[in-house]
Structures are given as structure tokens and as C-alpha cells.
């Protein structure tokens, strides 16, 4: 004799089980391991998982491409560079031949911003470089071929010295890992690397010798060109104690070009998913602060640092509930 109750229960379980087994996994992309942007993104993903939002992190990506893929809704979460947003909208530079770049930019949404670190112009003791003027004729790693960092590094050098890349010095564009290795092996004379303050990657050069981080000269800080660079989206002036690094030779306070970024998503991700991920991040802020020294500066007051695309409605819902004032320009 058939037991209809058991059969009905089996049908229900059969219906539920696949749903559990195939819980949605969201694709995410960020920079390489050791980068502050990577640290922040992985921290966000880890907290989101506590709310059932699973983000599969693909690290070591070029963020210019990740943002485009995000806008096309090919990935759901990604590290976002504020300075690239307007380039996408205007179909400029690396997006010049990308016909759907403006449309993709229109689909970008933000979750939270943060202060990532500063551009570190690093040269080893014995390189012959003790000031910016010494860069003449030298070989300098300025960043990866496809990213925006290389253009920013070369602009910084030009503003301070007037030197042109390829004319007054040899600008080398490599991957971040290759840049570190080239400096360590004395194959280049200087590396300009965006990194968090106190970066272990920068610190490594002081473990077996001495190195120098060049400071932006005081007389240049107030110039129109430098102020314009500081004023670009995701940029700003940042100062830190040179003694934060063992073996670092520039004494006192170092003035640097700071950079900020934000965690992004797109308009197609559900409000519930983004709300849950955002809430989990902010409600576990103690864990976030314990992850890395620079993340201690992530607070409700800094939540919208350099964010220049509208918030996702799910994120905005959390901020409204938490009583965190949202700038009008960022309202969905």
C-alpha cells in the first residue's frame, strides 16, 4: 500500500534540495593579492558570505576591464576606480574603441568607498636617485600597460620635474608583480606603486637593505597642475610618516598622491542581495578593521569617499535604515 505522506514529503525534499545545492554564486573581480584594493574586496566578500551572498573572487584582474564587464552585467561585484568612470562615460583613452562603454558606465552602481593608500615612488639605495631631478635618464616602472596607474604616475613625474616619459626617462610598463621583481633585481631604477600605507610589499625592500620613497616637494604642492591632479576623481593629497617603513631613508613626513576606490556592482543585481551584503559588511566592522591596518579608516563617515556613481538601491536601503546620511548626488 502506498504511503502518500511519505511520497509527498519526498517530492518536497526533491524540490528543495536542488535549490539549496545550486544557491547563486556571484562573480566578482579585483586586483592582485597584496594590493589594498584586493584586501578590501576580499574583506567585503567574506562579510557578505555571512549573509548568504556568495561572491566568487577572481583576483589579479585589470580593473579597467572589470568595470566594463560589470557595466555589461557579466560580473556582479568588482573593485571600482573613480577616475575611470568619466573615461567610460566619454568613451575616452582605453575605452575609445569600446562602443558600448558609455552604456556600460550608465549601469554601474556603488556600495561603499574607502581610502586605499598612496602612490609610492620607490628607489633602492645606490640607484643614484635621491631627488626627483635625478630621474633624468633613468628607467622607471610606472604601472601596467592597460591600467590607469601608469598614466597617473607619468603625470605625477611630469608635474614635479617637467620630464616626459620616453624622452627624458625610460618608462617601463609591466604587471605589478614584474615591477616589484624588476626593482628587487636592480633591473629598473625606480618603481611608482600605489599601495596602502605600511604595505608589506613596500616594507620588503627595507628587510635586506635600504630604500627611499620620494616625497612631493613642498613648492610643487600648491601648483595649479598638482592641485588639478589631487582634485581628480579618486585622488587627493596624503601625508604619512616615512618611519612607518624600516630601512626607508626619507626622514619626516612624506607627501604623496593618495588614491581612493569603491566596491561596485550593477543595476541588474537584486536589491535584496546588495542590501544583505552591505548590511553584513557594516555590522561586522570590527572584523573589517582587524583585517588590515588601513581598513581602520573605513567608517560610516567615509562610506562615500570618492564615490561618483549612484548607490545601488539595496545599499541605499541599508544606509537609510542605519541613519547614515546619503549625499543627494548618490541617491538611486
RAURBEL-V304297 format. One record per residue. N is the residue number from 1. SS is DSSP state (hx for helix, st for strand, lp for the rest). PHI is phi as a letter, one per 30 degrees, with the letter a starting at -180 (999 if undefined). Layout:
BEGIN
N	SS	PHI
N	SS	PHI
END
This chain:
BEGIN
1	lp	999
2	lp	d
3	lp	c
4	hx	d
5	hx	d
6	hx	d
7	hx	d
8	hx	d
9	hx	d
10	hx	d
11	hx	d
12	hx	d
13	hx	d
14	hx	d
15	hx	d
16	hx	d
17	hx	e
18	hx	d
19	hx	d
20	hx	d
21	hx	d
22	lp	c
23	lp	e
24	lp	d
25	st	c
26	st	c
27	st	d
28	st	b
29	st	b
30	lp	a
31	lp	d
32	lp	d
33	lp	e
34	lp	j
35	lp	d
36	hx	d
37	hx	d
38	hx	d
39	hx	e
40	hx	d
41	hx	d
42	hx	d
43	hx	d
44	hx	d
45	hx	d
46	hx	d
47	hx	d
48	hx	d
49	hx	d
50	lp	d
51	lp	c
52	lp	i
53	lp	c
54	st	c
55	st	c
56	st	d
57	st	d
58	st	c
59	lp	c
60	lp	i
61	lp	c
62	lp	d
63	hx	d
64	hx	e
65	hx	d
66	hx	d
67	hx	d
68	hx	d
69	hx	d
70	hx	d
71	hx	d
72	lp	d
73	lp	i
74	lp	d
75	lp	b
76	lp	c
77	st	b
78	st	a
79	st	d
80	st	b
81	lp	c
82	hx	e
83	hx	d
84	hx	d
85	hx	e
86	hx	d
87	hx	d
88	hx	d
89	hx	d
90	hx	c
91	lp	h
92	lp	c
93	hx	h
94	hx	d
95	hx	c
96	lp	e
97	lp	c
98	lp	c
99	lp	d
100	lp	c
101	hx	e
102	hx	d
103	hx	d
104	hx	d
105	hx	d
106	lp	d
107	lp	c
108	st	d
109	st	b
110	st	c
111	st	b
112	st	a
113	st	c
114	st	a
115	st	d
116	st	d
117	st	l
118	st	b
119	st	d
120	st	c
121	st	d
122	st	c
123	st	b
124	st	d
125	lp	e
126	lp	j
127	lp	d
128	lp	i
129	lp	c
130	lp	b
131	lp	b
132	hx	d
133	hx	d
134	hx	d
135	hx	d
136	lp	e
137	lp	i
138	lp	d
139	st	c
140	st	b
141	st	d
142	st	c
143	st	k
144	lp	d
145	lp	d
146	lp	c
147	lp	d
148	lp	c
149	hx	d
150	hx	d
151	hx	d
152	hx	d
153	hx	d
154	hx	d
155	hx	d
156	hx	d
157	hx	d
158	hx	d
159	hx	d
160	hx	d
161	hx	c
162	lp	i
163	lp	d
164	lp	c
165	st	d
166	lp	i
167	lp	c
168	lp	c
169	st	a
170	st	c
171	st	d
172	st	c
173	st	c
174	lp	b
175	lp	d
176	hx	d
177	hx	d
178	hx	d
179	hx	d
180	hx	e
181	hx	d
182	hx	d
183	hx	d
184	hx	d
185	lp	c
186	lp	i
187	lp	d
188	lp	b
189	lp	c
190	st	a
191	st	b
192	st	c
193	st	b
194	st	d
195	st	a
196	lp	d
197	lp	d
198	lp	i
199	lp	e
200	hx	d
201	hx	d
202	hx	d
203	hx	e
204	hx	e
205	hx	d
206	hx	c
207	lp	d
208	lp	b
209	lp	a
210	lp	b
211	st	b
212	st	b
213	st	c
214	lp	d
215	lp	c
216	lp	d
217	lp	e
218	hx	e
219	hx	d
220	hx	c
221	hx	e
222	lp	d
223	lp	d
224	hx	d
225	hx	d
226	hx	d
227	hx	d
228	hx	d
229	hx	d
230	hx	d
231	lp	d
232	lp	d
233	lp	e
234	lp	i
235	st	b
236	st	l
237	st	d
238	st	b
239	st	b
240	st	b
241	st	d
242	hx	d
243	hx	d
244	hx	d
245	lp	c
246	lp	d
247	lp	i
248	st	d
249	lp	c
250	lp	d
251	lp	d
252	lp	i
253	st	d
254	st	c
255	st	c
256	st	b
257	st	d
258	st	d
259	st	b
260	st	b
261	st	b
262	st	b
263	st	d
264	st	c
265	st	b
266	st	b
267	lp	d
268	lp	d
269	lp	d
270	lp	d
271	hx	e
272	hx	d
273	hx	d
274	hx	d
275	hx	e
276	hx	d
277	hx	d
278	hx	d
279	hx	d
280	hx	d
281	hx	d
282	hx	d
283	hx	d
284	lp	c
285	hx	d
286	hx	d
287	hx	d
288	hx	d
289	hx	d
290	hx	d
291	hx	d
292	lp	a
293	hx	e
294	hx	d
295	hx	d
296	hx	d
297	hx	d
298	lp	d
299	lp	b
300	hx	e
301	hx	d
302	hx	c
303	lp	e
304	lp	c
305	lp	e
306	lp	i
307	lp	d
308	lp	b
309	lp	b
310	lp	e
311	st	d
312	lp	d
313	hx	e
314	hx	d
315	hx	d
316	hx	d
317	hx	e
318	hx	d
319	hx	d
320	hx	d
321	hx	d
322	hx	d
323	lp	i
324	lp	c
325	lp	d
326	lp	c
327	lp	e
328	hx	e
329	hx	d
330	hx	c
331	lp	d
332	lp	e
END
